Amino acid sequence: MSWDPALYLSFGDHRTRPAADLLARVPLKEPGRIIDLGCGPGNSTALLAARWPKAGLTGMDNSESMLAEARASSVPADWLLTDLAGWQADAPYDLIFANATLQWLGDQENLLPRLMGFVAAGGAFAFQVPVNYDAPSHALMREVAAEPRWKEKLAKVREIQRGTPRRYYDILKPHAAALDIWQTEYLHVLEDEDAAYRWVSATGLRPFVQALEGAVREDFISAFQEKMRAAYPRRADGTTLFPFQRLFVVALKAQ
């Protein structure tokens, strides 16, 4: 799947806020090595650099276009192009941070303990994932994709993983000295026309759209847009209200 940094950053403040809220709950004082998994254009990496300017910081992503945007920023970090699914750390990290990344990866019963294994003693593994899969925005993707004209072509499209607080607790508890898990619903106030559609088109909708081509793709987008306008209407003041739920985890490693 390809990524569009400009489209992603068109809602930059909204997308960065959960990273800031996650970072606020990380209790480390002076971590020496930090990696930002799925760093995208570097907006979350910038928060890490601002809090711990002396740390050795790496931003990792599997999108060259996103990393190009990150490299063009002033964030003092090393940038690593690699696929997280097969990544192996060369040495332990004091903090492994992931903002809206891990929902794209399956086999989380093995993935999360593996990532926790790369955390140094006394360090932390902190991540947040969207849990908006039952909201109209994501339910409508599946509804439109299930229509006969697109069903066959979209049958194998990868969807986000369904994380729950209990599931993450059960997976990580055997590997963590302490766990801090919480869930939040943000009410994003968006101002552009088709704002809710544009939001998801930069993230969750991409696998569906990129599996189609030409007029078939355009028809799918048109059908989805129509449903999104009904589900998230533009208000009289020109804004669109877009509720969005996210799940946060901070797992601490024993000293």
Disulfide bonds with the S-S distance in Angstrom:
none
